[in-house]
Amino acid sequence: MVLKELNKGPYEVDVVEVSHRNAIVTTIVNSPVFDAYISNIGKNSNNYEVGYIPAGYAHRPDLISNVYYGSVKNWWLLMLVNDITDPFESFKLHERIIVPKSI
C-alpha cells in the first residue's frame, strides 16, 4: 500500500491517496490529522458530547451532522465514533450517541 498526501478538497481533515489492488482511492483514514483526532477522542471527555436523536432525524447521520457541525460532510465521523456501519440499523429516535465537538 502506498500513501500519498493530497489537497483537502471537500474534506474537513487531511486526505491521502491509497493504492490497493490497482485502484486509487482518496480517503481520510490513515491521514496524520485524522489518526491523531480519532486517537484523542476517548482521552478527554471535553472532546465530545452526548447527543440524542430527535424526531425527524432518525437514520439520518447527514442531518445530525448538519445540526452539530453546520455541514452534512461529517456524517462519517458520527458513524465511526458510534461504531455504526449501517445507519438504518442505528440512529434510532431518542438513541444516545457520542458527538465529537469539532474536527
C-alpha positions as CSV (number, residue, x, y, z in Angstrom):
1,M,0.0,0.0,0.0
2,V,1.4,3.4,-1.0
3,L,0.2,6.6,0.8
4,K,0.4,9.9,-1.0
5,E,-0.7,13.2,0.6
6,L,-3.3,15.3,-1.4
7,N,-5.1,18.5,-1.1
8,K,-8.1,18.5,1.3
9,G,-10.7,19.1,-1.4
10,P,-14.2,18.8,0.1
11,Y,-12.9,17.0,3.3
12,E,-12.6,18.8,6.6
13,V,-9.4,16.9,7.5
14,D,-6.3,15.9,5.6
15,V,-6.7,13.2,3.0
16,V,-4.4,10.6,1.5
17,E,-4.4,8.7,-1.8
18,V,-4.2,4.9,-1.3
19,S,-3.3,2.5,-4.0
20,H,-4.7,-1.0,-3.4
21,R,-5.1,-3.8,-6.0
22,N,-4.5,-1.4,-8.8
23,A,-7.2,1.0,-7.6
24,I,-6.6,4.5,-6.3
25,V,-8.8,5.8,-3.5
26,T,-8.9,9.1,-1.8
27,T,-9.6,8.7,1.9
28,I,-9.2,10.5,5.2
29,V,-8.5,7.2,7.0
30,N,-4.8,6.9,8.0
31,S,-4.1,10.5,7.3
32,P,-2.0,12.0,10.2
33,V,-4.6,14.6,11.2
34,F,-7.4,12.0,11.2
35,D,-5.5,9.4,13.1
36,A,-4.4,12.0,15.8
37,Y,-8.0,13.2,16.1
38,I,-9.5,9.8,16.5
39,S,-6.9,8.6,19.0
40,N,-7.6,11.6,21.2
41,I,-11.4,11.4,21.3
42,G,-11.6,8.9,24.2
43,K,-8.8,10.5,26.2
44,N,-10.6,13.7,27.1
45,S,-14.3,14.0,27.8
46,N,-14.1,17.6,26.7
47,N,-13.6,16.4,23.1
48,Y,-17.1,15.1,22.7
49,E,-20.6,15.5,24.0
50,V,-23.5,13.1,24.4
51,G,-26.4,13.7,22.0
52,Y,-29.8,12.1,21.4
53,I,-31.6,11.5,18.1
54,P,-34.6,13.9,17.9
55,A,-37.8,13.3,15.9
56,G,-37.2,13.7,12.2
57,Y,-33.5,12.8,12.4
58,A,-33.7,9.0,12.8
59,H,-31.5,7.1,10.5
60,R,-30.0,10.3,9.1
61,P,-26.4,10.9,10.1
62,D,-26.2,13.6,7.4
63,L,-28.9,15.7,9.1
64,I,-27.5,15.1,12.5
65,S,-24.1,16.2,11.2
66,N,-25.7,19.4,9.9
67,V,-27.2,20.1,13.4
68,Y,-23.9,19.7,15.3
69,Y,-21.3,20.9,12.7
70,G,-23.3,23.1,10.3
71,S,-22.5,20.7,7.5
72,V,-23.6,17.3,6.2
73,K,-20.0,16.4,5.4
74,N,-19.2,14.9,8.8
75,W,-21.8,12.1,8.8
76,W,-19.0,9.6,8.5
77,L,-17.5,10.8,11.8
78,L,-20.7,10.2,13.7
79,M,-20.9,6.7,12.3
80,L,-17.2,6.0,13.1
81,V,-17.2,7.1,16.7
82,N,-20.5,5.4,17.4
83,D,-19.3,2.1,15.8
84,I,-22.2,2.2,13.2
85,T,-21.9,0.5,9.8
86,D,-25.5,0.8,8.7
87,P,-27.4,4.0,9.6
88,F,-30.7,2.2,9.0
89,E,-30.0,-0.1,11.9
90,S,-28.9,2.7,14.2
91,F,-29.5,6.4,14.8
92,K,-33.0,5.5,16.1
93,L,-35.3,8.0,17.7
94,H,-34.1,9.1,21.1
95,E,-31.0,6.9,20.8
96,R,-27.9,8.2,22.7
97,I,-24.9,9.0,20.5
98,I,-21.4,10.4,21.0
99,V,-20.8,13.6,19.1
100,P,-17.1,14.8,18.7
101,K,-17.1,18.6,19.3
102,S,-15.1,19.5,16.2
103,I,-12.6,18.2,13.7
